[in-house]
Amino acid sequence: MVVRQQEHAADPRQPTGEVRATPGAATRQVPEIASGNASHLRGYAWHAYPDPATPGVFAGDNPFGAQEPPAPDRAPTAPPEGVVDFWLVGKNTPGISQHTDGHTYLIVTEAPRPPAVVAGWSIEGARLSEDFELDQRGDRSVRLIRVLGAVETGWGPVKHCEFQVDRG
């Protein structure tokens, strides 16, 4: 189920269930391959993508940003409260079954609620498989270590995941 920002911003729906183990999800753990700068993070995985029909949606550089283009003198946009981290997903990223055109994001949140995104962006639970690995600029990577469970929410199922973040 896809939720547009305008729909969930005023929607007070809360998760409808407890975190439940996904059968077989925790049985396979990806081996760690890390440098000394690796860390683990846990959270709920969301996929955000722009609606190309929305005027100006590509002006900002991420789903949290002001509607202004990136510039060297502009400070990076801070994610909203409750967002653990977020990454741009490339066109050929393995292990994510949603369509990615090089301008979509994987967002990890503390709670099983979608983060607030600017108008023109949509968000849904990320559909990740065990081979998910995101390589950014060669020396930074994000890998799915394991799925800890899933939560049935008012926005559909959302996976609770553990990731390894290697900052090279």
Secondary structure, DSSP 8 states (H G I E B T S, - for coil): --EEHHHHHS------S--B--TTTTT--------TTEEEEEEEEEEEEE-TTSTTTTTSSSTTS-SS---TTS------TTEEEEEEE-TT-TTB-S---SSEEEEEESSSS-----TTEEEEE--B-TT-EEEETTTEEEEEEEEEEEEEETTEEEEEEEEEEE--
